[in-house]
Amino acid sequence: FFFLMIRRPPRSTQSRSSAASDVYKRQSCDKEARPPQQAVQQQQTNVRPSVNNQYARYLNLDHPFNINMKYNSFFTFKKEEFVGNGIKKTHAYVSKIPQDQLNIKRREFWETRIEGDKEAWNALKIACELPENEAIGIISAVGLKLVNNSIQMSFDSRGHRYDLPIFCINEPQQ
């Protein structure tokens, strides 16, 4: 019997000059250079329907597992009003704290994320600050899948769940 063996450089290899290594570098560069719209077309950003059905109810402001429940003392949520578009569409809210304290809350939220993948959290943070079409490209690039097509809840390929409070996605109403 003949076996075809494909050489893959070991993870501990310090030299980046092997042919296989060059292929891996080219593949990662091609992914980064891909325009966001193409990335979106090549990779769906929505989770499987069964997962979506299971977790979509968590986005309801009244659900006890909704991440926004932790912040009821800082914000008044408007259940019938929405702000933002597309994946950034959330319930509107009014802040009970000044803008400087709101910024501190946001910074504390992002700095305390330890579960899941750090790269995914960084991508979500960047996506919250970008226009929707660019945000979708960032989310697709790291392989996150959105629940109910909302950035408020997503999953990575290993099943880690990423919940974002509304105040990290959109500004409060006055």
N, CA and C of each residue as an Amber inpcrd file, in Angstrom:
protein
   522
   0.8330000  -1.1860000   0.0000000   0.0000000   0.0000000   0.0000000
   0.8740000   1.2440000   0.0000000   0.4190000   2.2250000  -0.6930000
   1.1360000   3.4960000  -0.7330000   0.2910000   4.5400000  -0.0240000
   0.9280000   5.3250000   0.8000000   0.2420000   6.3890000   1.5170000
   0.7800000   7.7210000   1.0630000  -0.0860000   8.6210000   0.8240000
   0.3200000   9.9720000   0.4820000   0.3660000  10.7750000   1.7710000
   1.5120000  11.3150000   2.0530000   1.6560000  12.1130000   3.2680000
   1.8400000  13.5750000   2.8760000   1.0640000  14.4270000   3.4930000
   1.1940000  15.8590000   3.2670000   1.9160000  16.4360000   4.4700000
   2.9850000  17.1160000   4.1930000   3.7890000  17.6800000   5.2730000
   3.1360000  18.9540000   5.7790000   2.8990000  19.0020000   7.0550000
   2.3830000  20.2010000   7.7000000   3.4090000  20.6170000   8.7440000
   3.8040000  21.8780000   8.7600000   4.8260000  22.2800000   9.7210000
   4.3060000  22.1410000  11.1480000   5.1650000  21.6790000  12.0650000
   4.7270000  21.5830000  13.4580000   4.4190000  22.9630000  14.0280000
   3.5560000  22.9980000  15.0280000   3.1600000  24.2810000  15.6160000
   4.3220000  25.0100000  16.2550000   5.3130000  24.2650000  16.6980000
   6.4310000  24.8900000  17.3900000   7.5270000  25.3610000  16.4400000
   7.3310000  25.1930000  15.1390000   8.3540000  25.5820000  14.1780000
   8.5620000  27.0870000  14.2210000   9.7870000  27.5020000  14.4100000
  10.1130000  28.9300000  14.4350000  10.3400000  29.4550000  13.0280000
  10.8140000  28.5790000  12.1290000  11.0940000  29.0000000  10.7680000
   9.8000000  29.1020000   9.9870000   9.6570000  30.1690000   9.2650000
   8.4500000  30.3640000   8.4600000   8.7650000  30.2520000   6.9740000
   9.8310000  29.5550000   6.6590000  10.2710000  29.5240000   5.2730000
   9.8250000  28.2860000   4.5080000   9.1780000  27.3340000   5.1440000
   8.7710000  26.1300000   4.4270000   7.6640000  26.4510000   3.4320000
   7.5600000  25.6350000   2.4120000   6.5470000  25.8420000   1.3760000
   5.1410000  25.7480000   1.9720000   4.9450000  24.7740000   2.8600000
   3.6250000  24.6210000   3.4820000   3.2770000  25.8460000   4.3000000
   4.2630000  26.3690000   4.9950000   4.0240000  27.5570000   5.7970000
   3.6130000  28.7310000   4.9240000   4.2480000  28.8420000   3.7480000
   3.8990000  29.9220000   2.8190000   2.4570000  29.7970000   2.3440000
   2.0180000  28.5570000   2.1290000   0.6270000  28.3440000   1.7190000
  -0.3110000  28.8120000   2.8240000  -0.0130000  28.4370000   4.0870000
  -0.8630000  28.8430000   5.2010000  -0.8930000  30.3620000   5.3320000
   0.2390000  31.0100000   5.1590000   0.2820000  32.4680000   5.2560000
  -0.5590000  33.1000000   4.1600000  -0.4550000  32.5610000   2.9290000
  -1.2410000  33.1200000   1.8250000  -2.7230000  32.9660000   2.0800000
  -3.1280000  31.7940000   2.6280000  -4.5430000  31.5710000   2.8980000
  -5.0680000  32.5650000   3.9190000  -4.3140000  32.8290000   4.9800000
  -4.7830000  33.7560000   5.9980000  -4.7980000  35.1760000   5.4600000
  -3.8460000  35.5390000   4.6030000  -3.8350000  36.8800000   4.0100000
  -5.0240000  37.0650000   3.0900000  -5.3560000  36.0020000   2.3120000
  -6.4990000  36.0910000   1.4020000  -7.7820000  36.3290000   2.1700000
  -7.9390000  35.6790000   3.3270000  -9.1480000  35.8580000   4.1260000
  -9.2420000  37.2770000   4.6580000  -8.1040000  37.8440000   5.0850000
  -8.1270000  39.1940000   5.6380000  -8.3670000  40.2370000   4.5570000
  -7.9020000  39.9610000   3.3410000  -8.0310000  40.9330000   2.2660000
  -9.4090000  40.8980000   1.6140000 -10.2080000  39.8870000   1.9070000
 -11.5170000  39.7390000   1.3060000 -12.4230000  40.8800000   1.7390000
 -13.1030000  41.5290000   0.7940000 -14.0340000  42.6010000   1.1660000
 -15.1600000  42.0550000   2.0390000 -15.6680000  42.8700000   2.9730000
 -16.7110000  42.4080000   3.8880000 -17.9310000  41.8230000   3.1980000
 -18.3960000  42.4100000   2.0970000 -19.5980000  41.9080000   1.4390000
 -19.3960000  40.4990000   0.9170000 -18.2050000  40.1990000   0.3600000
 -17.9400000  38.8490000  -0.1200000 -17.8900000  37.8800000   1.0460000
 -17.3090000  38.3150000   2.1530000 -17.2330000  37.4420000   3.3300000
 -18.6290000  37.0870000   3.8030000 -19.5350000  38.0480000   3.7620000
 -20.9110000  37.8080000   4.1940000 -21.5840000  36.8080000   3.2660000
 -21.3580000  36.9500000   1.9620000 -21.9790000  36.0370000   1.0160000
 -21.4240000  34.6260000   1.1430000 -20.1480000  34.4980000   1.5030000
 -19.5370000  33.1830000   1.5910000 -19.8450000  32.4790000   2.8980000
 -20.1910000  33.2240000   3.9090000 -20.4340000  32.5870000   5.2050000
 -21.6600000  33.2160000   5.8510000 -22.6780000  32.4060000   6.1180000
 -23.8830000  32.9010000   6.7650000 -23.5570000  33.3630000   8.1810000
 -24.2050000  34.4200000   8.6280000 -23.9700000  34.8940000   9.9880000
 -25.0630000  34.4510000  10.9520000 -26.0330000  33.7090000  10.4810000
 -27.1090000  33.2540000  11.3600000 -26.8470000  31.8430000  11.8610000
 -27.2660000  31.5720000  13.0850000 -27.1180000  30.2370000  13.6630000
 -28.1380000  29.2860000  13.0540000 -27.9670000  27.9990000  13.3190000
 -28.9220000  26.9920000  12.8490000 -30.3040000  27.3040000  13.4280000
 -31.3610000  26.9670000  12.6930000 -32.7180000  27.2470000  13.1840000
 -32.9920000  26.6670000  14.5650000 -32.4940000  25.4750000  14.8720000
 -32.7630000  24.8720000  16.1820000 -32.1240000  25.7060000  17.3020000
 -30.9160000  26.1840000  17.0760000 -30.2430000  27.0320000  18.0700000
 -30.9620000  28.3680000  18.1660000 -31.3500000  28.9110000  17.0220000
 -32.0530000  30.1870000  17.0020000 -33.3550000  30.0900000  17.8020000
 -34.1100000  29.0090000  17.6010000 -35.3730000  28.8330000  18.3310000
 -35.1380000  28.7130000  19.8280000 -34.0450000  28.0620000  20.2020000
 -33.7520000  27.8520000  21.6140000 -33.3640000  29.1450000  22.3180000
 -32.5760000  29.9940000  21.6600000 -32.0200000  31.1600000  22.3340000
 -32.6740000  32.4950000  21.9610000 -33.4960000  32.5420000  20.9360000
 -34.1190000  33.7980000  20.5220000 -34.9470000  34.4190000  21.6390000
 -35.5710000  33.5960000  22.4450000 -36.4050000  34.1270000  23.5360000
 -35.5730000  34.8800000  24.5780000 -34.2720000  34.5750000  24.6700000
 -33.4010000  35.2780000  25.6170000 -33.2430000  36.7600000  25.2520000
 -33.5240000  37.1110000  24.0090000 -33.4150000  38.5060000  23.5890000
 -34.6060000  39.3450000  24.0640000 -35.6630000  38.6780000  24.5120000
 -36.8190000  39.3750000  25.0550000 -36.3990000  40.0590000  26.3570000
 -36.6890000  41.3430000  26.4910000 -36.2650000  42.1030000  27.6710000
 -36.8200000  41.5540000  28.9810000 -37.9320000  40.8390000  28.9260000
 -38.5360000  40.2910000  30.1370000 -37.9730000  38.9280000  30.5320000
 -37.1930000  38.3300000  29.6670000 -36.6590000  37.0020000  29.9620000
 -35.5950000  37.1080000  31.0530000 -35.6350000  36.2330000  32.0610000
 -34.6760000  36.3310000  33.1690000 -33.2140000  36.1310000  32.7600000
 -32.9610000  35.4750000  31.6140000 -31.5860000  35.2700000  31.1700000
 -31.0920000  36.3580000  30.2260000 -31.9210000  37.3630000  29.9720000
 -31.4850000  38.4740000  29.1220000 -30.4120000  39.2650000  29.8610000
 -29.2890000  39.5090000  29.2150000 -28.1620000  40.1920000  29.8530000
 -28.5320000  41.5950000  30.3340000 -29.4990000  42.2130000  29.7020000
 -29.8890000  43.5750000  30.0790000 -30.5620000  43.6440000  31.4460000
 -31.0260000  42.5130000  31.9510000 -31.6570000  42.4910000  33.2790000
 -30.6760000  42.9470000  34.3640000 -29.3960000  42.6960000  34.1540000
 -28.3700000  43.1050000  35.1290000 -28.2590000  44.6190000  35.2570000
 -28.7020000  45.3200000  34.2210000 -28.4750000  46.7570000  34.1550000
 -29.7410000  47.5790000  34.3300000 -30.8090000  46.9840000  34.8490000
 -32.0840000  47.6940000  35.0440000 -31.9460000  48.9260000  35.9310000
 -31.0160000  48.9190000  36.8600000 -30.8660000  50.0680000  37.7560000
 -30.1900000  51.2500000  37.0660000 -29.5590000  51.0230000  35.9190000
 -28.8610000  52.0950000  35.1990000 -29.6300000  52.6150000  33.9920000
 -30.5670000  51.8080000  33.4920000 -31.2580000  52.1580000  32.2480000
 -32.7480000  51.8340000  32.3490000 -33.5510000  52.6130000  31.6340000
 -34.9660000  52.3270000  31.4610000 -35.1490000  51.8790000  30.0250000
 -35.5830000  50.6480000  29.8380000 -35.7340000  50.0920000  28.4960000
 -37.1370000  50.3630000  27.9700000 -37.2210000  50.7570000  26.7100000
 -38.4920000  51.0260000  26.0460000 -38.8390000  49.8190000  25.1900000
 -39.7500000  49.0050000  25.6850000 -40.0600000  47.7350000  25.0470000
 -40.7370000  47.8750000  23.6870000 -41.3890000  48.9820000  23.4460000
 -42.1110000  49.1530000  22.1860000 -41.3380000  49.9850000  21.1610000
 -40.1880000  50.5420000  21.5460000 -39.4090000  51.3680000  20.6300000
 -38.0720000  50.7150000  20.3240000 -37.6170000  50.9250000  19.1000000
 -36.3540000  50.3460000  18.6660000 -35.4430000  51.4200000  18.0810000
 -34.1410000  51.1700000  18.1720000 -33.1320000  52.0400000  17.5590000
 -32.1610000  51.1530000  16.8030000 -31.4250000  51.7590000  15.8900000
 -30.4500000  51.0060000  15.1010000 -31.1230000  50.2600000  13.9620000
 -30.2940000  49.7320000  13.0770000 -30.7800000  49.0000000  11.9080000
 -30.0860000  47.6600000  11.7950000 -30.7490000  46.7320000  11.1090000
 -30.1390000  45.4360000  10.8200000 -29.6960000  44.7120000  12.0760000
 -28.4380000  44.2620000  12.0870000 -27.9390000  43.4860000  13.2240000
 -27.7920000  44.3250000  14.4840000 -27.8130000  45.6540000  14.3310000
 -27.6780000  46.5470000  15.4870000 -29.0230000  47.0900000  15.9740000
 -30.0980000  46.5290000  15.4820000 -31.4220000  46.9620000  15.9310000
 -31.6550000  46.4240000  17.3390000 -31.9120000  47.3330000  18.2830000
 -32.1590000  46.9580000  19.6770000 -33.3400000  47.7590000  20.2060000
 -33.7820000  47.3820000  21.3830000 -34.7810000  48.1980000  22.0580000
 -34.1340000  49.5310000  22.4130000 -34.9370000  50.5720000  22.3750000
 -34.4560000  51.8870000  22.7930000 -34.3540000  51.9030000  24.3150000
 -33.5120000  52.7760000  24.8200000 -33.3750000  52.8940000  26.2710000
 -33.0000000  54.3200000  26.6340000 -33.2880000  54.6680000  27.8810000
 -32.9100000  55.9630000  28.4420000 -31.9390000  55.6770000  29.5780000
 -30.8550000  56.4000000  29.5930000 -29.8470000  56.1920000  30.6180000
 -30.1950000  56.9960000  31.8670000 -30.0590000  56.3610000  33.0290000
 -30.2570000  57.0460000  34.3020000 -28.9370000  57.5930000  34.8340000
 -27.8580000  57.3240000  34.1220000 -26.5260000  57.7830000  34.5430000
 -25.9670000  58.7370000  33.4910000 -25.0700000  59.6430000  33.8960000
 -24.4740000  60.5740000  32.9270000 -23.6090000  59.8460000  31.8920000
 -23.3250000  60.5240000  30.7900000 -22.5680000  59.9400000  29.6810000
 -21.1970000  59.4220000  30.1210000 -20.5040000  60.1350000  31.0030000
 -19.1780000  59.6730000  31.4370000 -19.2710000  58.3570000  32.2020000
 -20.3000000  58.1740000  33.0170000 -20.4870000  56.9110000  33.7280000
 -20.9170000  55.7960000  32.7670000 -21.6870000  56.1560000  31.7570000
 -22.0740000  55.1830000  30.7330000 -20.8260000  54.6690000  30.0080000
 -19.9240000  55.5680000  29.6700000 -18.6720000  55.1680000  29.0190000
 -17.8390000  54.2590000  29.9260000 -17.8520000  54.5360000  31.2260000
 -17.1430000  53.6820000  32.1840000 -17.7820000  52.2890000  32.2140000
 -19.1200000  52.2330000  32.2190000 -19.8290000  50.9390000  32.1970000
 -19.4580000  50.1330000  30.9500000 -19.4090000  50.8020000  29.8020000
 -19.0290000  50.1170000  28.5680000 -17.6010000  49.5750000  28.6640000
 -16.6950000  50.4170000  29.1270000 -15.3030000  49.9900000  29.2520000
 -15.1840000  48.8080000  30.2210000 -15.8940000  48.8790000  31.3410000
 -15.8730000  47.7780000  32.3110000 -16.4050000  46.4910000  31.6770000
 -17.4740000  46.6170000  30.9060000 -18.0360000  45.4350000  30.2570000
 -16.9990000  44.7710000  29.3600000 -16.3920000  45.5500000  28.4690000
 -15.4400000  44.9650000  27.5170000 -14.1870000  44.4340000  28.2060000
 -13.7400000  45.0700000  29.2720000 -12.5230000  44.6470000  29.9590000
 -12.7200000  43.4000000  30.8110000 -13.9520000  43.0630000  31.1400000
 -14.2060000  41.9260000  32.0330000 -14.6740000  40.6710000  31.2970000
 -14.6010000  40.6410000  29.9980000 -15.0230000  39.4590000  29.2340000
 -13.9180000  38.4080000  29.2780000 -14.1740000  37.2930000  29.9540000
 -13.1570000  36.2450000  30.0650000 -13.6130000  34.9170000  29.4700000
 -14.9160000  34.6820000  29.3780000 -15.4030000  33.4350000  28.8130000
 -15.3690000  33.5400000  27.2890000 -15.2250000  32.4060000  26.6340000
 -15.1740000  32.4170000  25.1780000 -13.8070000  32.8150000  24.6510000
 -13.7910000  33.3110000  23.4340000 -12.5620000  33.6290000  22.7250000
 -12.3060000  35.1340000  22.7350000 -11.1100000  35.5320000  23.1050000
 -10.7680000  36.9540000  23.1780000 -10.8890000  37.6310000  21.8090000
 -10.5160000  36.9070000  20.7650000 -10.6250000  37.4550000  19.4110000
 -12.0810000  37.7450000  19.0530000 -12.9860000  36.8760000  19.4670000
 -14.4110000  37.0900000  19.1980000 -14.9170000  38.3200000  19.9450000
 -14.5130000  38.4800000  21.2150000 -14.9300000  39.6660000  21.9740000
 -14.3880000  40.9390000  21.3270000 -13.1400000  40.9080000  20.8850000
 -12.5670000  42.0800000  20.2150000 -13.3220000  42.3970000  18.9310000
 -13.6720000  41.3690000  18.1800000 -14.4290000  41.5810000  16.9440000
 -15.8030000  42.1810000  17.2390000 -16.4600000  41.6980000  18.2820000
 -17.7680000  42.2480000  18.6420000 -17.6620000  43.7060000  19.0710000
 -16.6300000  44.0230000  19.8230000 -16.4270000  45.4120000  20.2460000
 -16.2310000  46.3230000  19.0410000 -15.3900000  45.8910000  18.1200000
 -15.1470000  46.6800000  16.9050000 -16.4270000  46.7820000  16.0870000
 -17.1580000  45.6760000  15.9670000 -18.3960000  45.6630000  15.1840000
 -19.4290000  46.6280000  15.7520000 -19.4550000  46.7940000  17.0740000
 -20.3970000  47.7310000  17.6930000 -20.0830000  49.1780000  17.3190000
 -18.8530000  49.4420000  16.9850000 -18.4290000  50.8100000  16.6650000
 -18.4810000  51.1210000  15.1740000 -18.6880000  50.1110000  14.3250000
 -18.6630000  50.2870000  12.8730000 -20.0660000  50.3380000  12.2800000
 -20.1900000  50.8480000  11.0450000 -21.4780000  50.7530000  10.3440000
 -21.8360000  49.2820000  10.1130000 -23.1210000  49.0240000   9.8950000
 -23.6080000  47.6410000   9.8390000 -22.8990000  46.7800000   8.8040000
 -22.7180000  47.2780000   7.5760000 -22.1130000  46.4290000   6.5470000
 -20.6930000  46.0160000   6.9180000 -19.9310000  46.8890000   7.5470000
 -18.5810000  46.5430000   7.9860000 -18.6320000  45.6220000   9.2090000
 -19.5990000  45.8470000  10.0790000 -19.7560000  45.0080000  11.2750000
 -20.0410000  43.5610000  10.8830000 -20.8890000  43.3680000   9.8760000
 -21.2040000  42.0160000   9.4080000 -19.9440000  41.3340000   8.8900000
 -19.1220000  42.0720000   8.1670000 -17.8690000  41.5060000   7.6620000
 -16.9390000  41.0700000   8.7740000 -16.8370000  41.8770000   9.8310000
 -15.9820000  41.5500000  10.9750000 -16.5080000  40.2960000  11.6750000
 -17.8060000  40.2450000  11.8880000 -18.4240000  39.1060000  12.5750000
 -18.2380000  37.8230000  11.7640000 -18.4160000  37.9130000  10.4610000
 -18.2190000  36.7430000   9.5990000 -16.7640000  36.2860000   9.5980000
 -15.8490000  37.2400000   9.6030000 -14.4210000  36.9020000   9.5410000
 -13.9630000  36.0630000  10.7310000 -14.5600000  36.2830000  11.9010000
 -14.1710000  35.4870000  13.0730000 -15.0870000  34.2770000  13.2780000
 -16.0670000  34.0950000  12.3900000 -16.9030000  32.9050000  12.4300000
 -18.0240000  32.9300000  13.4420000 -18.4510000  34.1080000  13.8700000
 -19.5650000  34.1920000  14.8130000 -20.8880000  34.0470000  14.0720000
 -21.8230000  33.3900000  14.7120000 -23.1740000  33.2090000  14.1820000
 -24.1400000  33.9610000  15.0780000 -25.0150000  34.7620000  14.4830000
 -25.9430000  35.6080000  15.2230000 -27.2730000  34.9150000  15.4850000
 -27.8320000  35.1550000  16.6510000 -29.1710000  34.6780000  16.9890000
 -30.1520000  35.7650000  16.5800000 -31.1870000  35.4040000  15.8440000
 -32.2120000  36.3390000  15.3600000 -31.6170000  37.5000000  14.5690000
 -30.4990000  37.2470000  13.9080000 -29.8200000  38.2750000  13.1250000
 -29.5480000  39.5280000  13.9490000 -29.1720000  39.3360000  15.2140000
 -28.8990000  40.4400000  16.1340000 -27.5180000  40.2690000  16.7590000
 -26.7780000  41.3470000  16.8250000 -25.4460000  41.3260000  17.4320000
 -25.5300000  41.1260000  18.9500000 -26.7330000  41.2330000  19.5120000
 -26.8990000  41.0710000  20.9560000 -26.5120000  39.6880000  21.4520000
 -26.6710000  38.6620000  20.6100000 -26.3090000  37.3100000  21.0180000
 -25.7170000  36.5780000  19.8240000 -24.5650000  35.9500000  20.0630000
 -23.9220000  35.1890000  19.0030000 -23.2090000  33.9860000  19.5950000
 -22.8370000  33.0690000  18.7120000 -22.1210000  31.8530000  19.0850000
 -20.9170000  31.6890000  18.1790000 -19.8430000  31.1010000  18.7240000
 -18.7070000  30.7610000  17.8760000 -18.7870000  29.2810000  17.5130000
 -17.8170000  28.7950000  16.7580000 -17.8500000  27.4090000  16.2730000
 -17.7160000  26.3860000  17.3940000 -17.2080000  26.7990000  18.5530000
 -17.0690000  25.8730000  19.6840000 -18.2660000  25.9110000  20.6190000
 -19.2590000  26.7310000  20.2870000 -20.4720000  26.7790000  21.0910000
 -20.4720000  27.8130000  22.2000000 -19.4450000  28.6630000  22.2740000
 -19.4400000  29.7270000  23.2860000 -20.4680000  30.7840000  22.9060000
 -21.2030000  31.2260000  23.8920000 -22.2220000  32.2540000  23.6750000
 -21.6700000  33.6130000  24.0700000 -21.9640000  34.6180000  23.2490000
 -21.5210000  35.9860000  23.4830000 -22.7480000  36.8810000  23.5600000
 -23.0380000  37.4220000  24.7460000 -24.1830000  38.3070000  24.9690000
 -23.6820000  39.7380000  25.0990000 -24.3310000  40.6490000  24.3870000
 -23.9840000  42.0630000  24.4870000 -25.1650000  42.8470000  25.0310000
 -24.9260000  43.6750000  26.0310000 -26.0130000  44.5380000  26.5050000
 -26.2910000  45.6410000  25.4870000 -27.5110000  46.1000000  25.4870000
 -27.9390000  47.1210000  24.5350000 -27.0770000  48.3730000  24.6060000
 -26.6370000  48.7540000  25.8110000 -25.8920000  50.0060000  25.9360000
 -24.5150000  49.9490000  25.2790000 -24.0360000  48.7590000  24.9410000
 -22.7630000  48.6390000  24.2110000 -22.9700000  48.7430000  22.7040000
 -24.2000000  48.6120000  22.2560000 -24.4950000  48.6000000  20.8280000
 -24.9800000  49.9480000  20.3310000 -25.9180000  50.5540000  21.0490000
 -26.5110000  51.8280000  20.6250000 -26.4720000  52.8520000  21.7440000
 -26.5360000  54.1030000  21.3530000 -26.5640000  55.2100000  22.2970000
 -27.9680000  55.3360000  22.9130000 -28.0530000  55.8830000  24.1240000
 -29.3880000  56.0700000  24.7410000 -30.1600000  57.1800000  24.0610000
 -31.4690000  57.1370000  24.2300000 -32.3060000  58.2380000  23.7610000
 -32.2940000  59.3300000  24.8180000 -32.5270000  60.5270000  24.3910000
 -32.5200000  61.6660000  25.3370000 -33.8830000  61.8790000  25.9370000
